[in-house]
Amino acid sequence: MLSTAPCLPALREELALLPGPVLPDGQPSWTLHDPTRNLFFRIDWPTFELLRRWGAGTAGKMAQDVSLSTTLQLTEADVQAIAQFLTGNQLTQPSRDAGTPRKLAERLAQIRGTPWNWLLHHYLFFRVPLVKPDAWLGRWKGWVGWCYSPAFFCLTFLALLLGLFQVVRQWEGFTAQLVDTFSLEGLASYAVALLCVKTLHELGHAFTAKRLGCRVPTMGVAFMVLWPMAYTDTNETWRLTDPRHRLQVASAGIATELLIAAWATLAWGLLPDGPARSAAFVLATTSWVATLAINASPFMRFDGYFILSDSLDMPNLHERCFALARWRLREWLFNLGEEVPERVPPRQQRWMIAFAFGTWLYRLVLFIGIALLVYHLFFKVLGVFLFLVEIAWFIWRPVRMELKAWGERRKSILQRGRTALSAMVLMALVGLAFVPWPGRVTASALLRPAESWPVYAPSGARLDELKFREGERVPAGALIARLHVPDLNTRRQALTARVDQLRWQAASSSFDEQTRQKMLLAEDTLATAQAELASVDTELRNYSPKAPYAGTLRDVDPDLRKGQWLARKERLGLLVKEGTTWLVETWLDEAAVPRIRPGDRAMFINDGADAAPLKLRVQEVDRDASRVLTRPELAAQAGGHLMAREKNGQLVPERAVYRVTLVLAEGQTLPEALNRKTLRGTVTVHARAEAPGLRYMRQASAVLVREFGF
């Protein structure tokens, strides 16, 4: 017996039903186009058969007609589900019931939302259409047809290979020019280049869509968290039945940027130095970075996502993967036994779940970075507010929605044995986070003698003689090296001649009455010249360094030769005092220092690892932070662990670090394999046990107090 339910709502008359691609399971599909909103809905065979008969009576009658005319077996519930889908997406005509205007008004108010919601959504994302390019694209698409020819693509590929070959050959010049662009003028050039590249990127999408018969209604600028991005409305690509055509439109922007990068790279390799070569360099680097680092990412809804979605022929890829990942997470945690959201082959299901978790991790890092950037771009109060908005919308909102889904399944969750197991595992992890763990602190360190004297050239000089070689014993007071300074020697010769002349004048003053009258003035001049000569002799003694104590000469540059010119402060060697003790020196940050005390055990391994590890003990930990890093070997620029920047010729640590001194443990001697040289290595200190969770909470609290303090 047929249902006596009322007739179904009428479809809107302007809707268009277009043929679609064949689905992965082999059944045909169709595309339902809403021209008013320019939206497209892909429908399957059962939905198509029902829409063909829509308005032919009740839901039961329509289901019976489809079942009799095709191999499909539909029920009245299937028809009601389709009706609910059509109504929910505003694809039906409004009914003439008395309550319909009120329902439409409520729906409009729900769509518009409150002023707060409007402000929030327009802060997070909004679009500004600038042009309607469809007619212009139609007039010009023939002029750019050569860009789509196979010959041009082959020529571009050859240009790319030749350009990369030129970059490899001139790699030092390429990297040097990259460093030179990090200036105000260079950044301005990059901004202009980025604007041009992105405009051509969007034109690539637009021309490709137009060539395939799609309409391009608007182009403009979209703002994501107030960051401008160009966009092109290519929604009509859903009209295309061939997935390869949609893939061409999706990849046209990246292809355009790669074309620009290939030809700009070749131009940089062939052009002479000048403005044209600089412009080619900026275009090439901008295109490569913008394409590979931003547009090619499939984790955001950029070109990479649509390329992946179209190549797999999986519309709404993110939503489908997220639904599977949420289902799998609930099954792992609670074993609810719910129906899988989408039935796909097991291998594809695993891939989609892994992709979803990767996307969540990528977005977590990205959105936290955006929140921090927004925080630093504005003044403190507004920055804190916008930071919290970012975290609440992009991170906490998805988590809250999943927790809400758990709440709806609360009864089933509590009845499952897996829930207790998951709770115990969670409690164990929390317990491990707040149980003290035996800790180790590892950092780069320097093994050096406690007493040493560096031998260096005070200024630019020529090496005339080096009395001792590497590892030789130097007696106390022995001359180590003799350096020649032409300016000082010339000045000494001139002063010596002047002193001799003044002495002669003073000696002959008794023979001449007029000369005797100037004797006092001559004596003053002589005293001044003698003082200058003594000063020069004192300075020259610095260029003939003598050992202040007996020791061994170490760290002598093996390339030093007689007659070689030395730079200012260039070290010749290190005089290590006889019988001196050896110590290890490092710097640790404020998070590690509280866990270390004098007497703690440690171990040092030199970078070459060509000797047995040295057993150490902590001797001293500075109470005050070091303002200057006195050991440049431990800076990150030299391969160490300390982040430091150069300021006024000194290395300044980026954050508070404290010097830690360690000495050899009792019974430990310095192996001969280390050759008693100053060496860099890695030191590991057995620090106090500490709970990891407490350490991170303390650090997070310190950051919050520092940043949110007003």
Secondary structure, DSSP 4 states (H G I P E B T S, - for coil): ----PPPPPPBPTT-EEEE-PPPTTS---EEEEETTTTEEEEE-HHHHHHHHTTTSS-HHHHHHHHHHHSS----HHHHHHHHHHHHHTT-BPPP--TTHHHHHHHHHHHHH--HHHHHHHHHHEEEEEEE--HHHHHHHTTTTGGGGSHHHHHHHHHHHHHHHHHHHHTHHHHHHHHHHT-SHHHHHHHHHHHHHHHHHHHHHHHHHHHHTT-----EEEEEETTEEEEEE--GGGGG---HHHHHHHHHHHHHHHHHHHHHHHHHHHHSPSSHHHHHHHHHHHHHHHIIIIIIT-SSSSSHHHHHHHHHHT-SSHHHHHHHHHHHHHHHHHH---PPPSS---HHHHHHHHHHHHHHHHHHHHHHHHHHHHHHHHS-HHHHHHHHHHHIIIIIIHHHHHHHHHHHHTHHHHHH-HHHHHHHHHHHHHHHHHTS-EEEEEEEEEEEEESSEEEEE-SSSEEEEEE---TT-EE-TT-B-EEEE-HHHHHHHHHHHHHHHHHHHHHHTGGG-HHHHHTHHHHHHHHHHHHHHHHHHHHHHHTTS-B-SS-EEEE---TT--TT-EE-TT-EEEEEEETT--EEEEEEEETTTGGG--TT-EEEEEETT--SPPEEEEEEEE-SS--SS-S-GGGBGGGTSSB-EEEETTEEEESS-EEEEEEEEPTT----GGGTT--EEEEEEEEEEEE-HHHHHHHHHHHHHHHHS--
